[in-house]
Amino acid sequence: MVVCVCNAIRECQVREAARSGATTACQAYRSVGCQAKCGQCVPFARDIIAQERAAA
């Protein structure tokens, strides 16, 4: 599933970034060489990161 349309960032990329230590959407996006543009995706990315941190 696409999380960020502006940057074409997929859910699996955000999950992998969270597993690698990203604790914010900005950190997750930086890990794939991007940054949030319009911001519509940030709440969804935060939820994904929270899920991964809870599962760890």
C-alpha positions, 0 to 999 in steps of 0.5 A: 500500500502507498503511504505517501503519494508525493514520494511514492513511499510504500507501507513496507518501507515505513515499517522497515524504517521503524524496525531500523529505529525511526521513531518519527515520520520524518526519520522514516522518510529520510531513511528512503531519501525523501521528506514529507511534502504535503503532509497528508500521509504523516498521520498514517505513517505515525500509526504504522511506526507506532504499530511496529514499535508496539510489536517490538 
